[in-house]
Amino acid sequence: MQAEIIAVGTEMLLGEITDTNSPYLARQLAQLGIDIYYQETVGDNPQRITALLQQASQRSDLVILSGGLGPTADDVTKRTVAEFLHQPLVTNAQAKEKLTATAARLQHALTPNNLVQAQLPAGGEPLPNRTGLAVGSWNVMQGTIYVTLPGPPQEFKPMVSEQLIPRLAQHTHKVLASTMLRFYGLTESVIATKLAPLIDAQTNPTIAIYYQFPDIAVRVTAQAADHAAAEQLVAPVAAQVKDLLGDAYYGTGEHGSLAQVVGQQLIARHLTITAAESLTAGEFQASLGTVSGISAVFPGGFVTYAPAQKTAMIGVPAATIKQYGVVSRETAAAMAEGARAKVGTDYALGFTGVAGPDTLEGQPAGTVFIGLAGPQGTTVQEFHLLGSRNEVRARAVAWGFKMLQNALKN
């Protein structure tokens, strides 16, 4: 089955919002072994939507439109689809009942344009909207399936997972399994070079590389008659990928991050952490704060921008700063050791460097020193990071987590 995704909304063409629905839908379709050859974005214009539908009908078995199902004048999707299918719009009784009940509960008058949300092209199956009011639709004409879905992601995603995917699963006999491996510390080009022998020889499973700042993910996907068989194909190739990329590997999962992975490792092992941050201004600690349950191992930390505060708050010797400078191995080590001593944690990190755009103490932008103090002693790593000021800071935070993870392995 070949699918085509059409996102409807002038606001996306103007850059006012970003289309997050199409990538989400593409991933769900891929899990069913449905090929996606075309994705388009079109404004709220019936003529241009019709032109896309005419193209799609010639090349795709499944055409999915998102957006434009609401009650306003520029919500033209379902009317345009109905006209393309040569069908009138009809009112779905259940959707109308939900609209009426919602209006009564909110003490709002139910206006005629509200009732448009309960309509769908005749002859189609309604796709109930659990989290919103606009009903979706599933119509078939000359062997091609046409689906309309709401635009708001909080309505779109539940309808896809609860209504669309179960229907599509009955139309395909392919089952896919995949795993997303996450890496930090290697560039995309290096990863591609290291994986070239596997990629050049790939048939089933397949390997895809994704740059997801600040790290890189590698997806291994296999197709088989059932999920268990597909997973058996994925496992050995995923293991080869991890072996080829070595210590850069930090975790597996669709939405993993270094902060989440390392934070959970600290919690599981009851190891406490603190930090003293200069150039990162608390970003490392803020990332820790995204981890559920982190308060069990993260009692607090420090943001010490000024040299005087490095001395006053965490005891960095003024003589160290005077002799070696703020941007130095010695200061990074003293920051980590001072923070660890103040809070009494198992581990502590010290971040200092030049985020940019200007130089500092003769050091170019992107120069970063990270100290790690722990039970095995204190180590310092020097980095020369590329990117804007914020990108340098984000990369420094990620390297801090990677240093910590490497220490936990030992």
C-alpha positions as CSV (number, residue, x, y, z in Angstrom):
1,M,0.0,0.0,0.0
2,Q,1.3,3.5,-1.0
3,A,0.2,6.4,1.2
4,E,0.1,10.2,0.6
5,I,-0.2,12.7,3.4
6,I,-1.7,16.2,2.8
7,A,-1.5,18.8,5.6
8,V,-4.0,21.5,5.1
9,G,-3.5,25.0,6.7
10,T,-2.3,28.3,5.4
11,E,-0.8,29.0,8.8
12,M,1.8,26.3,8.1
13,L,2.7,27.8,4.8
14,L,3.2,31.2,6.5
15,G,5.5,29.6,9.2
16,E,3.1,30.5,12.0
17,I,2.9,26.9,13.2
18,T,5.0,23.8,12.5
19,D,3.4,20.6,11.1
20,T,4.1,17.9,13.7
21,N,1.2,15.7,12.5
22,S,2.7,14.5,9.3
23,P,5.9,13.1,10.8
24,Y,4.0,11.4,13.5
25,L,1.6,9.8,11.0
26,A,4.5,8.8,8.8
27,R,6.0,6.9,11.7
28,Q,2.8,5.1,12.4
29,L,2.2,4.1,8.8
30,A,5.8,2.8,8.5
31,Q,5.1,0.5,11.4
32,L,2.4,-1.1,9.3
33,G,4.7,-1.4,6.3
34,I,2.8,1.3,4.4
35,D,5.1,3.2,2.0
36,I,4.9,7.0,2.1
37,Y,6.0,8.5,-1.2
38,Y,4.6,12.0,-1.0
39,Q,3.9,14.6,1.7
40,E,2.4,18.0,0.9
41,T,1.3,21.1,2.7
42,V,-1.4,23.2,1.1
43,G,-3.3,26.3,2.2
44,D,-7.0,26.6,2.9
45,N,-7.9,26.8,-0.8
46,P,-10.4,24.4,-2.3
47,Q,-8.9,24.6,-5.8
48,R,-5.4,23.7,-4.7
49,I,-6.7,21.0,-2.4
50,T,-8.7,19.5,-5.3
51,A,-5.6,19.6,-7.5
52,L,-3.6,17.7,-5.0
53,L,-6.4,15.1,-4.6
54,Q,-6.5,14.6,-8.3
55,Q,-2.7,13.9,-8.3
56,A,-2.9,11.7,-5.3
57,S,-5.7,9.6,-6.8
58,Q,-3.4,8.7,-9.7
59,R,-0.5,7.5,-7.6
60,S,-1.6,6.5,-4.1
61,D,-3.8,3.8,-2.5
62,L,-4.3,5.8,0.7
63,V,-4.7,9.6,0.9
64,I,-4.8,11.2,4.3
65,L,-5.7,14.8,4.9
66,S,-5.2,16.6,8.2
67,G,-6.7,19.9,9.2
68,G,-9.6,22.0,8.1
69,L,-12.4,20.1,9.8
70,G,-13.4,23.0,12.2
71,P,-16.3,25.4,12.2
72,T,-14.8,28.5,10.6
73,A,-15.1,29.7,7.0
74,D,-11.5,28.7,6.2
75,D,-12.1,25.1,7.3
76,V,-12.7,23.8,3.8
77,T,-11.2,20.3,3.8
78,K,-14.3,18.1,4.3
79,R,-16.4,20.1,1.9
80,T,-13.6,19.9,-0.8
81,V,-13.1,16.2,-0.2
82,A,-16.9,15.6,-0.4
83,E,-17.1,17.4,-3.8
84,F,-14.1,15.5,-5.1
85,L,-15.8,12.2,-4.2
86,H,-19.1,13.5,-5.7
87,Q,-20.8,13.0,-2.4
88,P,-22.9,15.3,-0.2
89,L,-22.0,16.1,3.3
90,V,-24.2,14.3,5.9
91,T,-24.5,14.7,9.6
92,N,-23.2,12.0,11.9
93,A,-25.7,11.5,14.7
94,Q,-23.1,10.6,17.4
95,A,-20.9,13.6,16.6
96,K,-23.9,15.9,16.6
97,E,-25.0,14.5,20.0
98,K,-21.5,15.2,21.4
99,L,-21.6,18.7,20.1
100,T,-25.0,19.4,21.6
101,A,-24.0,17.9,25.0
102,T,-20.8,20.0,25.0
103,A,-22.6,23.2,24.2
104,A,-25.1,22.5,27.0
105,R,-22.4,21.8,29.5
106,L,-20.5,25.0,28.6
107,Q,-23.8,26.9,28.4
108,H,-23.0,28.0,24.8
109,A,-25.5,28.4,22.0
110,L,-25.0,25.8,19.3
111,T,-24.6,27.8,16.1
112,P,-25.0,26.4,12.5
113,N,-21.3,26.6,11.9
114,N,-20.6,24.4,15.0
115,L,-22.8,21.7,13.4
116,V,-20.4,21.5,10.4
117,Q,-18.0,19.6,12.7
118,A,-20.5,16.7,12.8
119,Q,-20.6,16.3,9.1
120,L,-18.6,13.9,6.8
121,P,-18.8,12.9,3.1
122,A,-21.7,10.5,2.5
123,G,-20.9,6.8,2.2
124,G,-18.0,7.0,4.5
125,E,-17.2,5.7,7.9
126,P,-17.1,8.2,10.7
127,L,-13.8,8.4,12.8
128,P,-15.0,9.5,16.3
129,N,-13.0,12.3,17.9
130,R,-12.5,11.3,21.6
131,T,-10.7,14.5,22.5
132,G,-12.4,17.0,20.3
133,L,-15.6,17.8,18.3
134,A,-14.8,17.5,14.6
135,V,-15.5,14.0,13.3
136,G,-13.1,12.4,10.9
137,S,-14.0,10.2,7.9
138,W,-12.9,7.2,5.9
139,N,-14.2,7.0,2.3
140,V,-13.3,4.7,-0.5
141,M,-13.6,5.6,-4.2
142,Q,-12.3,3.5,-7.1
143,G,-10.0,1.5,-4.8
144,T,-8.4,4.5,-3.1
145,I,-9.0,5.3,0.6
146,Y,-9.5,8.9,1.5
147,V,-9.2,9.9,5.2
148,T,-9.8,13.2,6.8
149,L,-8.4,13.9,10.3
150,P,-8.5,17.0,12.5
151,G,-5.5,19.4,12.7
152,P,-5.0,20.0,16.4
153,P,-2.4,17.5,17.6
154,Q,-4.3,16.7,20.8
155,E,-7.2,15.5,18.6
156,F,-5.1,14.2,15.6
157,K,-2.9,11.7,17.5
158,P,-5.6,9.9,19.5
159,M,-7.7,9.6,16.3
160,V,-4.7,8.1,14.4
161,S,-3.9,5.6,17.1
162,E,-7.4,4.7,18.1
163,Q,-9.4,4.9,14.9
164,L,-7.1,5.0,11.8
165,I,-4.3,2.5,12.6
166,P,-6.7,-0.4,13.6
167,R,-8.6,0.1,10.3
168,L,-5.4,0.2,8.3
169,A,-4.0,-2.9,10.0
170,Q,-6.8,-4.9,8.4
171,H,-5.6,-3.8,5.0
172,T,-2.0,-4.8,5.2
173,H,-0.2,-8.1,5.8
174,K,3.2,-6.6,6.5
175,V,4.4,-6.2,10.1
176,L,7.4,-4.0,10.9
177,A,9.6,-3.8,14.0
178,S,12.2,-1.2,14.7
179,T,14.5,0.0,17.3
180,M,16.0,3.5,17.7
181,L,19.6,3.5,19.0
182,R,20.9,6.8,20.4
183,F,24.5,8.1,20.2
184,Y,26.4,11.2,21.3
185,G,30.0,12.2,20.6
186,L,30.3,11.2,16.9
187,T,29.4,13.4,13.9
188,E,26.8,12.2,11.4
189,S,29.5,11.8,8.8
190,V,31.6,9.6,11.0
191,I,28.6,7.5,11.9
192,A,27.7,7.1,8.3
193,T,31.3,6.0,7.5
194,K,31.5,3.5,10.3
195,L,28.1,2.0,9.3
196,A,28.8,2.1,5.5
197,P,29.4,-1.7,5.3
198,L,26.1,-2.5,6.9
199,I,24.2,0.2,5.0
200,D,25.7,-0.9,1.6
201,A,24.6,-4.5,2.2
202,Q,21.2,-3.8,3.7
203,T,18.1,-5.4,2.4
204,N,15.9,-6.4,5.4
205,P,16.5,-4.9,8.0
206,T,17.3,-1.4,6.8
207,I,19.3,1.2,8.6
208,A,18.6,5.0,8.7
209,I,20.6,7.8,10.4
210,Y,18.8,10.8,12.0
211,Y,20.5,13.9,13.3
212,Q,18.5,15.0,16.3
213,F,20.5,17.9,17.9
214,P,22.5,17.5,19.9
215,D,22.8,13.7,19.4
216,I,22.3,11.3,16.5
217,A,19.9,8.3,16.3
218,V,20.1,5.2,14.2
219,R,16.9,3.3,13.4
220,V,17.0,-0.4,12.5
221,T,13.8,-1.6,10.9
222,A,12.8,-5.0,9.7
223,Q,9.8,-6.4,7.9
224,A,8.3,-9.9,8.5
225,A,5.1,-11.9,8.7
226,D,4.7,-11.2,12.4
227,H,6.1,-8.9,15.0
228,A,8.2,-11.5,16.7
229,A,9.9,-12.6,13.5
230,A,10.6,-8.9,12.6
231,E,12.2,-8.3,16.0
232,Q,14.4,-11.3,15.5
233,L,15.7,-9.7,12.4
234,V,16.3,-6.4,14.1
235,A,18.2,-7.6,17.1
236,P,21.5,-8.8,15.5
237,V,21.8,-5.8,13.2
238,A,21.2,-3.4,16.2
239,A,23.9,-5.2,18.1
240,Q,26.3,-4.7,15.1
241,V,25.5,-1.0,15.0
242,K,26.3,-0.6,18.7
243,D,29.5,-2.5,18.3
244,L,30.7,-0.4,15.4
245,L,29.9,2.9,17.2
246,G,31.3,1.8,20.6
247,D,31.2,4.2,23.5
248,A,29.1,6.8,21.6
249,Y,26.0,4.6,22.3
250,Y,24.0,5.8,25.3
251,G,20.5,4.3,25.1
252,T,17.6,3.0,23.1
253,G,14.2,4.5,22.6
254,E,12.1,6.9,20.5
255,H,12.2,9.7,22.9
256,G,15.3,9.1,25.0
257,S,17.8,11.7,26.0
258,L,21.1,11.7,27.8
259,A,19.5,13.5,30.7
260,Q,16.8,10.9,31.0
261,V,19.0,7.9,30.6
262,V,21.8,9.0,33.0
263,G,19.3,10.4,35.5
264,Q,17.5,7.1,35.7
265,Q,20.8,5.3,36.1
266,L,21.7,7.5,39.0
267,I,18.3,6.9,40.6
268,A,18.5,3.1,40.1
269,R,22.0,3.0,41.7
270,H,21.2,5.6,44.5
271,L,24.1,7.8,43.4
272,T,23.8,11.5,44.1
273,I,24.8,14.3,41.8
274,T,25.4,18.0,41.9
275,A,27.0,20.6,39.6
276,A,28.6,24.0,39.4
277,E,27.9,25.7,36.2
278,S,29.5,28.8,34.6
279,L,29.0,28.9,30.8
280,T,25.9,26.6,30.9
281,A,24.1,28.8,33.4
282,G,22.2,26.0,35.1
283,E,21.2,24.1,31.9
284,F,22.7,20.8,33.1
285,Q,20.7,21.0,36.3
286,A,17.6,22.1,34.5
287,S,18.0,19.0,32.3
288,L,18.3,16.8,35.4
289,G,15.0,18.3,36.6
290,T,13.2,16.8,33.6
291,V,13.8,13.3,35.0
292,S,11.0,12.0,37.1
293,G,12.2,11.1,40.6
294,I,15.5,13.0,40.3
295,S,15.0,14.8,43.6
296,A,16.0,11.5,45.3
297,V,19.6,11.9,44.0
298,F,19.9,15.6,43.1
299,P,19.8,17.8,46.3
300,G,20.8,21.0,44.5
301,G,23.7,22.8,42.9
302,F,25.3,26.0,41.9
303,V,25.4,28.6,39.0
304,T,28.6,30.5,39.5
305,Y,29.3,32.9,36.6
306,A,31.5,35.5,38.3
307,P,35.0,34.5,39.5
308,A,34.2,35.9,43.0
309,Q,31.1,33.6,43.2
310,K,33.1,30.6,42.3
311,T,35.2,31.3,45.3
312,A,32.4,32.4,47.6
313,M,29.9,29.7,46.8
314,I,32.0,26.6,46.1
315,G,35.4,27.4,47.4
316,V,37.4,27.6,44.2
317,P,40.8,29.1,45.3
318,A,41.2,32.7,44.1
319,A,44.8,31.8,43.4
320,T,43.7,29.1,41.0
321,I,41.6,31.5,39.0
322,K,44.3,34.1,39.1
323,Q,47.0,31.7,37.9
324,Y,45.1,29.6,35.3
325,G,42.1,31.7,34.5
326,V,38.4,31.0,34.6
327,V,38.5,29.0,31.4
328,S,41.0,26.3,32.4
329,R,41.3,22.7,33.4
330,E,42.3,23.7,36.9
331,T,39.2,25.8,37.5
332,A,36.9,23.2,36.0
333,A,38.4,20.6,38.4
334,A,38.2,23.0,41.4
335,M,34.5,23.7,40.6
336,A,33.6,20.1,40.5
337,E,35.5,19.3,43.7
338,G,34.2,22.3,45.5
339,A,30.5,21.6,44.6
340,R,30.9,17.9,45.6
341,A,32.4,18.9,49.0
342,K,29.7,21.5,49.7
343,V,26.8,19.2,48.9
344,G,28.3,15.9,49.9
345,T,27.3,14.0,46.7
346,D,28.8,11.0,45.0
347,Y,29.5,12.9,41.8
348,A,29.8,16.5,40.8
349,L,30.4,18.3,37.5
350,G,32.0,21.7,36.9
351,F,31.4,23.5,33.6
352,T,33.4,26.5,32.5
353,G,34.3,27.8,29.0
354,V,33.5,30.3,26.3
355,A,30.0,30.0,24.8
356,G,30.7,32.9,22.5
357,P,30.4,34.8,20.3
358,D,33.5,36.6,21.7
359,T,36.7,35.2,23.0
360,L,37.5,35.1,26.7
361,E,40.9,35.1,28.3
362,G,42.4,34.5,24.8
363,Q,40.3,31.4,24.4
364,P,38.1,31.1,21.2
365,A,34.4,30.6,21.4
366,G,33.5,26.9,21.8
367,T,36.4,26.2,24.2
368,V,34.9,24.2,27.1
369,F,36.3,22.5,30.1
370,I,34.2,20.0,32.1
371,G,35.4,18.6,35.4
372,L,34.0,15.4,36.9
373,A,34.6,14.7,40.6
374,G,33.6,11.3,42.0
375,P,34.7,8.3,44.0
376,Q,37.4,7.5,41.5
377,G,38.9,11.0,41.7
378,T,38.7,14.0,39.4
379,T,39.0,14.1,35.7
380,V,38.8,17.0,33.3
381,Q,38.0,17.0,29.6
382,E,38.6,19.8,27.1
383,F,36.3,20.3,24.2
384,H,36.2,22.6,21.2
385,L,32.6,22.8,20.2
386,L,31.0,24.3,17.1
387,G,27.8,26.2,16.7
388,S,26.0,29.3,18.1
389,R,26.2,30.3,21.7
390,N,23.2,28.2,22.6
391,E,24.4,25.3,20.6
392,V,27.8,25.3,22.4
393,R,26.0,25.4,25.7
394,A,23.7,22.5,24.7
395,R,26.6,20.4,23.5
396,A,28.5,21.1,26.7
397,V,25.6,19.9,28.8
398,A,25.3,16.7,26.7
399,W,29.1,16.1,27.1
400,G,28.6,16.5,30.8
401,F,26.0,13.7,30.9
402,K,28.2,11.5,28.6
403,M,31.2,11.9,30.9
404,L,29.0,11.0,33.9
405,Q,27.6,8.0,32.1
406,N,31.1,6.8,31.2
407,A,32.1,7.1,34.8
408,L,29.0,5.0,35.9
409,K,30.1,2.3,33.5
410,N,33.4,2.0,35.4
